[in-house]
């Protein structure tokens, strides 16, 4: 089955199960559960449903137990309502992405509160603007190896990249794939 159909099946089951939590399942442990995404296996015989739950670890453990208890009932309803050749086996996995997103937002908010976010003290990589490496050169600047050096020594070159290989050049200068044989001129 192609990936588009698998994604479509996962989305369909995700929406259906989320609706069942609200309409047909009376377990209070599942009222605060959100099905965040679904992933169908290549043969569509298994669907992994990722969920998040509002609350602490105790609420999460209660939701996991309730999902395991309701798994057969959910499969039966899927089989009755959705036009599928095979009713997939359901697997529930706690989705940590919402927690991670919340931690990132907290870090951003704390940086904004400290004033370093708007003041430009941080560059796009999150490092301090104008940061220097250990030898005093700006980060990303070429390193000559000797901090007291004025430039290349006699016989050295400051050219970066492959050396010119005569009239043929090299494979990378002509756009040929790496390791490709060189054509003779």
ZIDA-V165852 format. One record per helix or strand of 2 or more residues. SS is the DSSP state (a for helix, b for strand). FROM is the first residue (numbers start at 1). TO is the last residue. If there is no record, write none. Layout:
# ZIDA-V165852
ss=SS from=FROM to=TO
ss=SS from=FROM to=TO
This chain:
# ZIDA-V165852
ss=a from=3 to=23
ss=a from=28 to=30
ss=b from=33 to=40
ss=b from=46 to=53
ss=a from=57 to=81
ss=b from=89 to=94
ss=a from=97 to=114
ss=a from=171 to=173
